Amino acid sequence: MASYFDEHGCSPLAPGEQPDHMLHLARLLIDGGYGAHFDMEYHRIFPDEPHKPPASKAAIDSLKTAPIEEEGKKCPVCLKDYSPGETVTEIACCHAFHKDCIIPWLTRINTCPVCRYELPTDDPDYEAFKAQKARVKQRDEALQELHNSMFG
């Protein structure tokens, strides 16, 4: 007879680890087919934001790995504790993850799950959109600086 954890595709909590009920609820909703609904609702609320494409293969291949030196740290994706000396994958924003957690994430979306730092993509339209957005922001900052220099 298979164990409960094998039957349900999950693993037991480590000693001292607390269950994350909100994460469990989110996974149930997504597994139940509500992910597309949430995606549609997001685009209804934020219509000018294009869907973020996956990170480029070159960006994923260039991610650095490093051993964990501090105890008590957790992977922000799966929320499991790192083992001392375990090797993790780091993004340029300095957030670290299990490789098996971050690679599937980046093959779907080009942002850090913690801070939304954007990695480069292979999508020329999205890269053009980002460049245009950066130019608009730079122009607005220059106008604000000019205004402040003239009117105090």
BAFI-3210 file (N, C-alpha, C; in Angstrom, 3 decimals, decimal comma, padded with zeros to 6 digits):
// residues 152
n [1|2|3|4|5|6|7|8|9|10|11|12|13|14|15|16|17|18|19|20|21|22|23|24|25|26|27|28|29|30|31|32|33|34|35|36|37|38|39|40|41|42|43|44|45|46|47|48|49|50|51|52|53|54|55|56|57|58|59|60|61|62|63|64|65|66|67|68|69|70|71|72|73|74|75|76|77|78|79|80|81|82|83|84|85|86|87|88|89|90|91|92|93|94|95|96|97|98|99|100|101|102|103|104|105|106|107|108|109|110|111|112|113|114|115|116|117|118|119|120|121|122|123|124|125|126|127|128|129|130|131|132|133|134|135|136|137|138|139|140|141|142|143|144|145|146|147|148|149|150|151|152]
n.u [000,836|000,586|002,125|000,550|001,667|002,900|000,656|-000,673|001,118|002,935|005,174|006,256|006,244|009,232|010,967|009,852|008,964|006,391|003,071|002,022|-000,781|-001,998|-000,458|-001,038|-003,791|-003,676|-002,374|-004,310|-006,424|-005,264|-004,635|-007,222|-008,160|-008,564|-006,586|-006,460|-008,633|-007,772|-005,646|-006,971|-008,467|-006,438|-005,378|-007,581|-007,701|-005,183|-004,712|-002,746|-000,383|001,677|001,634|004,151|006,919|008,804|012,058|015,118|016,939|019,688|019,934|018,953|020,802|023,053|022,804|024,042|025,525|025,726|026,981|024,906|025,399|024,335|022,228|018,736|017,553|015,145|013,844|012,272|010,291|009,401|009,360|010,833|013,360|016,805|019,484|022,464|025,304|024,173|023,781|022,628|020,680|021,280|019,789|020,413|019,519|020,221|018,652|018,107|017,464|016,178|017,450|015,675|013,326|013,464|014,159|011,931|010,128|011,326|011,215|008,682|008,063|009,711|010,614|011,941|010,678|010,484|011,178|010,487|012,420|013,544|014,602|016,451|014,681|013,733|011,940|011,301|009,323|008,435|010,813|011,158|008,922|009,664|011,922|010,755|009,108|011,087|012,286|010,166|009,909|012,423|012,248|010,120|011,322|013,380|011,889|010,652|012,900|013,784|011,584|011,705|014,170|013,590|011,427|011,912]
n.v [-001,173|002,195|005,108|007,870|010,327|009,664|008,946|011,402|013,054|014,683|015,902|015,148|017,576|019,115|018,653|021,035|022,718|024,812|024,555|026,214|027,679|029,538|029,350|026,731|026,983|028,684|026,988|024,955|026,381|027,089|024,545|023,664|024,839|027,559|029,315|030,498|032,204|034,028|035,145|036,415|038,273|039,816|041,015|042,484|044,369|045,585|046,701|047,772|046,506|044,177|040,575|038,967|037,510|034,357|034,045|034,543|031,883|032,153|033,875|032,239|030,141|031,489|031,895|032,127|029,841|029,029|028,018|027,567|029,357|030,273|029,278|028,421|029,691|029,846|028,489|030,741|029,917|027,154|027,101|025,489|024,624|025,375|023,076|022,951|024,016|023,350|023,735|026,568|028,408|031,596|034,738|037,800|039,803|038,965|037,127|033,826|030,427|027,024|025,071|023,415|024,704|027,394|027,307|026,135|028,232|030,483|029,656|030,190|032,834|036,012|037,165|037,750|035,794|036,988|039,816|040,817|041,542|041,934|039,614|039,320|038,706|036,596|037,750|040,028|042,038|042,460|043,327|045,712|047,090|047,355|049,009|051,315|052,039|052,623|054,847|056,703|056,968|058,056|060,490|061,702|061,984|063,761|066,004|066,568|067,187|069,472|071,144|071,342|072,649|075,110|076,103|075,614]
n.w [000,000|-000,867|000,550|002,265|001,458|-000,967|-002,476|-002,698|-003,904|-002,448|000,136|003,491|006,189|007,324|010,464|012,771|010,795|009,549|008,249|005,245|004,775|003,039|000,721|000,064|-000,468|-002,718|-004,537|-004,731|-005,942|-008,414|-009,440|-009,666|-011,934|-011,943|-012,618|-015,209|-015,052|-013,076|-014,456|-016,606|-015,151|-014,010|-016,342|-017,060|-015,031|-015,239|-018,061|-019,809|-019,401|-020,842|-021,130|-019,375|-020,939|-021,091|-019,502|-021,301|-022,897|-022,740|-020,535|-018,495|-018,608|-017,745|-015,032|-011,714|-009,359|-005,902|-002,693|000,194|003,122|005,471|008,169|008,496|006,358|003,676|000,629|-001,467|-003,247|-002,892|-000,172|001,527|003,915|003,374|003,146|005,125|003,342|000,929|-002,599|-004,282|-006,720|-008,002|-008,812|-010,631|-008,930|-006,477|-005,058|-003,903|-004,888|-004,974|-007,597|-008,989|-008,477|-009,430|-012,182|-013,693|-013,156|-014,409|-017,035|-017,669|-016,976|-016,899|-014,497|-011,178|-008,533|-006,052|-005,968|-008,420|-010,267|-013,564|-015,961|-019,059|-022,168|-024,981|-026,594|-029,000|-029,256|-026,629|-025,452|-026,867|-025,913|-023,196|-023,509|-024,579|-022,439|-020,537|-021,773|-021,660|-018,892|-018,285|-019,692|-018,297|-015,770|-016,426|-017,181|-014,729|-013,204|-014,562|-014,106|-011,297|-011,051|-012,080|-010,606|-007,979]
ca.u [000,000|001,373|001,960|-000,314|002,411|003,065|-000,659|-001,091|002,179|003,496|006,172|005,959|006,949|010,449|010,773|009,796|008,412|004,967|002,367|001,626|-002,139|-002,306|000,195|-001,831|-005,022|-003,340|-002,118|-005,595|-007,168|-004,628|-004,845|-008,644|-008,506|-008,873|-005,433|-006,808|-009,536|-006,958|-004,875|-007,893|-008,819|-005,251|-005,293|-008,694|-007,339|-003,975|-004,777|-001,588|000,772|001,661|002,003|005,602|007,368|009,832|013,431|015,851|017,744|021,014|019,830|018,801|022,073|024,100|022,543|025,144|025,215|026,554|026,550|024,239|026,278|023,561|021,150|017,430|017,016|014,213|013,611|011,026|009,287|008,812|009,345|011,554|014,652|018,008|020,407|023,770|026,199|023,420|024,020|021,412|020,816|021,047|019,463|021,224|019,013|020,794|017,755|018,558|016,387|016,545|017,474|014,442|012,207|013,563|014,235|010,573|009,533|011,882|010,803|007,310|007,994|011,088|010,847|012,248|009,438|010,490|011,208|010,055|013,538|013,319|015,698|016,228|013,842|013,982|010,780|011,676|008,238|008,447|012,020|010,870|007,995|010,452|012,770|009,867|008,702|012,254|012,441|009,106|010,265|013,568|011,744|009,350|012,263|014,071|010,929|010,488|014,129|013,743|010,563|012,235|015,261|013,018|010,444|012,328]
ca.v [000,000|003,420|006,022|009,029|011,350|009,199|008,999|012,776|013,804|015,709|015,383|015,576|018,755|018,861|018,980|022,461|023,464|025,098|024,545|027,516|027,437|030,408|028,745|025,542|027,458|029,163|025,815|024,296|027,179|026,965|023,163|023,504|025,478|028,975|030,121|031,298|033,267|035,035|035,807|037,317|039,358|040,676|041,814|043,428|045,438|046,239|046,415|048,233|045,661|042,932|039,368|038,839|036,267|033,649|034,547|033,968|030,698|032,640|034,403|031,090|029,408|032,274|032,056|031,669|028,947|029,284|027,224|028,289|029,387|030,609|028,352|029,016|030,313|028,999|028,790|031,513|029,279|025,965|027,395|024,477|025,074|024,915|022,286|023,619|023,644|023,059|024,681|027,236|029,214|033,010|035,673|039,020|040,612|038,315|036,169|032,455|029,442|025,694|025,061|022,773|025,635|028,633|027,085|026,096|029,565|031,371|029,212|030,691|034,290|036,500|037,976|037,115|035,614|037,766|041,274|041,114|041,938|041,332|039,063|039,515|037,716|036,427|038,331|041,382|042,989|042,789|044,118|047,051|047,698|047,749|050,143|052,476|052,392|053,243|056,181|057,556|057,243|058,961|061,792|062,263|062,396|064,960|067,105|066,877|067,851|070,813|071,891|071,620|073,627|076,424|076,566|075,320]
ca.w [000,000|-000,983|001,678|002,041|000,736|-002,343|-003,120|-002,932|-004,571|-001,575|001,068|004,866|006,671|008,085|011,882|013,059|009,661|009,689|006,961|004,706|004,304|001,899|-000,440|-000,251|-001,096|-004,066|-005,388|-004,987|-006,915|-009,725|-009,891|-009,951|-013,193|-011,786|-013,028|-016,387|-014,590|-012,410|-015,501|-017,296|-014,224|-013,922|-017,568|-017,046|-014,101|-015,761|-019,493|-020,575|-019,125|-021,608|-020,386|-019,375|-021,575|-020,323|-019,576|-022,432|-022,574|-022,343|-019,165|-017,591|-018,591|-017,090|-013,599|-010,864|-008,244|-004,724|-001,535|001,289|004,289|006,665|008,511|008,699|005,147|002,933|-000,781|-001,542|-004,102|-002,257|001,268|002,307|004,421|002,688|003,957|005,188|002,255|-000,292|-003,681|-004,748|-007,933|-007,698|-009,886|-010,507|-007,811|-005,288|-004,420|-004,146|-004,996|-005,440|-009,068|-009,459|-008,275|-010,209|-013,637|-014,271|-013,033|-015,433|-018,369|-017,872|-016,786|-016,805|-013,300|-009,896|-007,777|-004,812|-006,150|-009,798|-011,124|-014,876|-016,735|-020,495|-022,847|-026,411|-027,268|-029,433|-028,989|-025,205|-025,201|-027,398|-024,958|-022,022|-023,877|-024,696|-021,077|-019,905|-022,361|-021,107|-017,494|-018,299|-020,120|-017,185|-014,728|-016,910|-017,076|-013,307|-012,769|-015,141|-013,360|-009,953|-011,134|-012,405|-009,628|-006,632]
c.u [000,889|001,125|001,061|000,387|002,629|001,754|-001,045|-000,007|002,758|004,523|005,850|006,760|008,185|010,183|010,853|009,218|006,906|004,291|001,988|000,267|-002,506|-001,674|-000,584|-003,130|-004,754|-003,094|-003,407|-006,396|-006,575|-004,821|-006,300|-009,092|-008,825|-007,724|-005,744|-007,725|-008,738|-006,147|-005,748|-008,240|-007,652|-005,172|-006,466|-008,349|-006,158|-003,881|-003,529|-000,344|000,701|002,036|003,513|006,003|008,398|011,190|014,139|016,674|019,132|020,999|019,723|020,117|023,166|023,858|023,682|024,638|026,189|026,078|025,883|025,145|025,527|022,490|019,846|016,854|016,145|014,186|012,291|009,939|008,615|008,712|009,984|012,907|015,773|018,820|021,736|024,685|025,498|023,713|022,691|021,726|020,427|020,720|020,290|020,773|019,450|019,817|018,164|017,391|016,982|016,519|016,179|013,214|012,274|013,586|012,840|009,884|010,006|011,561|009,369|007,236|009,395|011,397|011,211|010,938|009,357|010,329|010,778|011,155|013,370|014,611|015,411|015,373|014,298|012,854|011,098|010,586|008,237|009,664|011,834|009,920|008,750|011,308|011,935|009,440|009,849|012,478|011,404|009,441|011,419|013,131|010,973|010,258|013,004|013,152|010,730|011,707|014,178|012,742|011,082|013,347|014,731|012,156|010,739|011,928]
c.v [001,247|004,320|007,192|010,055|010,952|009,306|010,416|013,650|014,922|015,072|015,892|016,825|018,333|019,194|020,490|023,310|023,618|025,056|025,964|027,340|028,307|029,858|027,517|025,933|027,928|027,998|025,069|025,050|027,044|025,564|022,914|024,222|026,953|029,885|031,021|032,455|034,388|035,827|036,813|038,518|040,343|041,587|042,783|044,634|046,255|046,016|046,813|047,382|044,393|041,753|039,195|037,490|035,556|034,331|033,864|032,770|031,125|033,169|033,264|030,334|030,157|032,488|031,451|030,703|029,248|028,385|028,117|028,210|029,674|029,559|029,123|029,711|029,310|029,415|029,554|030,870|028,115|026,090|026,309|025,037|024,540|024,075|023,032|023,094|023,324|024,136|025,238|028,039|030,648|033,789|036,933|039,918|040,045|037,431|034,762|031,483|028,063|025,739|024,475|023,657|026,810|028,399|026,952|027,461|030,452|030,916|029,635|032,211|034,801|037,311|037,127|036,966|036,463|039,262|041,732|041,732|041,212|040,859|039,315|038,384|037,573|037,037|039,772|042,422|043,421|043,645|045,545|047,798|048,184|048,978|051,421|052,971|053,101|054,652|057,153|057,935|058,243|060,375|062,471|062,749|063,665|066,179|067,531|067,624|069,285|071,691|072,286|072,666|075,037|076,980|076,135|074,051]
c.w [000,000|000,226|001,274|001,160|-000,713|-003,108|-003,510|-003,549|-003,733|-000,650|002,471|005,230|007,448|009,548|012,103|011,939|009,825|008,324|006,541|004,044|003,105|000,621|-000,885|-000,954|-002,524|-005,012|-005,705|-006,044|-008,316|-010,283|-010,264|-011,211|-013,096|-012,223|-014,204|-015,995|-013,925|-013,430|-016,255|-016,414|-014,080|-015,145|-017,697|-016,162|-014,629|-017,270|-020,280|-020,365|-019,966|-020,713|-020,485|-019,977|-020,700|-020,453|-020,742|-021,966|-022,103|-020,910|-018,158|-017,469|-017,834|-015,593|-012,790|-009,802|-007,111|-003,591|-000,490|002,509|005,580|006,905|008,655|007,484|004,409|001,476|-000,862|-002,398|-003,381|-000,739|002,126|002,726|003,543|003,660|004,010|004,081|000,944|-001,345|-004,171|-006,004|-007,602|-008,960|-009,637|-009,356|-006,461|-004,521|-004,848|-004,069|-005,243|-006,965|-009,621|-009,265|-009,250|-011,714|-014,247|-014,215|-014,186|-016,851|-018,668|-017,825|-016,460|-015,548|-012,087|-009,123|-006,510|-005,083|-007,540|-010,661|-012,456|-015,520|-018,215|-021,075|-024,295|-027,240|-027,689|-029,158|-027,528|-024,862|-025,721|-026,458|-023,722|-022,320|-023,983|-023,314|-020,337|-020,449|-021,800|-019,663|-017,424|-018,700|-018,983|-016,057|-015,135|-016,822|-015,623|-012,777|-013,301|-014,386|-011,980|-009,990|-011,405|-011,272|-008,198|-006,118]
res [m|a|s|y|f|d|e|h|g|c|s|p|l|a|p|g|e|q|p|d|h|m|l|h|l|a|r|l|l|i|d|g|g|y|g|a|h|f|d|m|e|y|h|r|i|f|p|d|e|p|h|k|p|p|a|s|k|a|a|i|d|s|l|k|t|a|p|i|e|e|e|g|k|k|c|p|v|c|l|k|d|y|s|p|g|e|t|v|t|e|i|a|c|c|h|a|f|h|k|d|c|i|i|p|w|l|t|r|i|n|t|c|p|v|c|r|y|e|l|p|t|d|d|p|d|y|e|a|f|k|a|q|k|a|r|v|k|q|r|d|e|a|l|q|e|l|h|n|s|m|f|g]
***
